[in-house]
Amino acid sequence: MSNNLKYAGCSMNKDNYSICDECGSEFLKSTSKMMALCPECAHVLYGYPNCAHDFKNGRCIYCYWDGSQSEYIKWLKGNG
């Protein structure tokens, strides 16, 4: 990922992104209330506000989540 690209108005600097400990998706750190969880997993596991996901090219344009779900998250949502 190049440092000069933009995504959802944010620089694609790797320091702005993290990998979710639960689902493994890369996400934009500033969009989650938890440093180690994407907004989706933080919402399902702890009730934090979720992102209003809008997917383009396989990623949310707001939080960069790729739609990944762990087996545990699927189970909690009743999809597993």
C-alpha positions in Angstrom: 0.0 0.0 0.0 1.5 3.3 -1.0 1.6 6.2 1.4 0.4 8.6 -1.2 -3.0 6.9 -1.9 -6.3 8.1 -0.4 -9.2 6.0 0.9 -12.4 7.6 2.2 -10.6 10.9 2.5 -7.7 9.4 4.6 -4.1 8.9 3.7 -3.2 5.3 3.1 -0.4 5.6 5.6 0.0 2.1 7.3 0.1 3.9 10.7 -3.6 4.8 10.3 -4.6 1.2 9.9 -4.7 -1.9 12.0 -5.6 -5.6 11.8 -8.6 -6.7 13.8 -7.7 -9.3 16.4 -11.1 -11.0 16.0 -11.9 -11.2 12.3 -8.5 -10.4 10.7 -9.7 -7.6 8.5 -7.6 -4.4 8.1 -9.5 -1.3 9.3 -9.0 2.4 9.8 -8.0 2.9 13.4 -9.9 6.2 13.8 -13.2 4.5 13.0 -13.2 2.1 16.0 -13.6 2.7 19.7 -11.2 -0.2 20.4 -7.6 -0.3 19.1 -7.5 -4.0 18.4 -11.0 -4.5 17.0 -12.6 -3.2 13.8 -15.9 -1.3 14.3 -18.0 -4.4 13.4 -16.4 -6.7 15.9 -16.3 -4.0 18.6 -20.0 -3.5 18.0 -20.9 -7.2 18.1 -18.7 -8.1 21.1 -19.0 -5.0 23.3 -21.9 -2.9 21.9 -19.9 0.0 20.7 -21.4 2.1 17.9 -20.9 0.4 14.5 -19.9 2.0 11.2 -22.6 2.7 8.7 -20.9 0.4 6.2 -21.0 1.2 2.5 -19.0 -1.3 0.4 -17.1 -0.4 -2.8 -14.6 -2.8 -4.3 -14.9 -5.2 -1.4 -14.2 -2.7 1.4 -16.2 -0.2 3.5 -15.5 3.3 2.2 -15.7 4.6 5.8 -13.8 2.1 8.0 -12.0 -0.1 5.4 -13.5 -3.3 6.9 -13.6 -6.1 4.3 -16.6 -7.9 5.6 -14.7 -10.7 7.4 -16.3 -12.4 10.3 -14.8 -14.9 12.7 -16.7 -18.1 13.4 -17.5 -16.7 16.9 -18.9 -13.5 15.4 -21.0 -15.5 13.0 -22.3 -17.6 15.8 -23.2 -14.5 17.9 -25.0 -13.1 15.0 -26.8 -16.4 14.4 -25.1 -17.0 11.0 -22.7 -19.7 12.1 
